[in-house]
Amino acid sequence: AQAAAVAAVAPGVEAKAVDDVCRSIITEAGFGEAFRHGTGHGVGLDIHELPSIRKDNAAILQAGQVLTVEPGVYLPGVGGVRVEDLVVVTDSGCRPLTLSPKLSL
C-alpha cells in the first residue's frame, strides 16, 4: 500500500487520490477498519504541515512539496504497524528522501 501511494504522488494529483490508492489496497487486504487515519501530510518548518493526505482533502499536490507517506494498521489488543517515509514532489512524480531498505515479508 505504501509503495502504491508513493507511485501515485505527482504534481497536479489531489491528496485524496493518493490516500484512496493506499486505502483501497489496505481495505482489499481486509484491514480497512484498522486504517484509522490519513496516509500522510506535508513536512516543512514544522513536522505536520499541509497538505494532509486524507480521504477528504482535495488539495492539489505541487512540485517542491515534501510529504510523508505513512499508512498504518492497528489491531486492538494485538498491536499495529506504521512505516513513515518522506518524498519530495518533482515535476514528473516524486523522489524518495527516505533511502532505508525495505524488507519483503
Helices and strands as residue ranges (DSSP letters): H 2-8, H 15-28, G 32-34, E 40-43, E 49-53, E 66-69, E 72-75, E 79-82, E 85-89, E 94-96
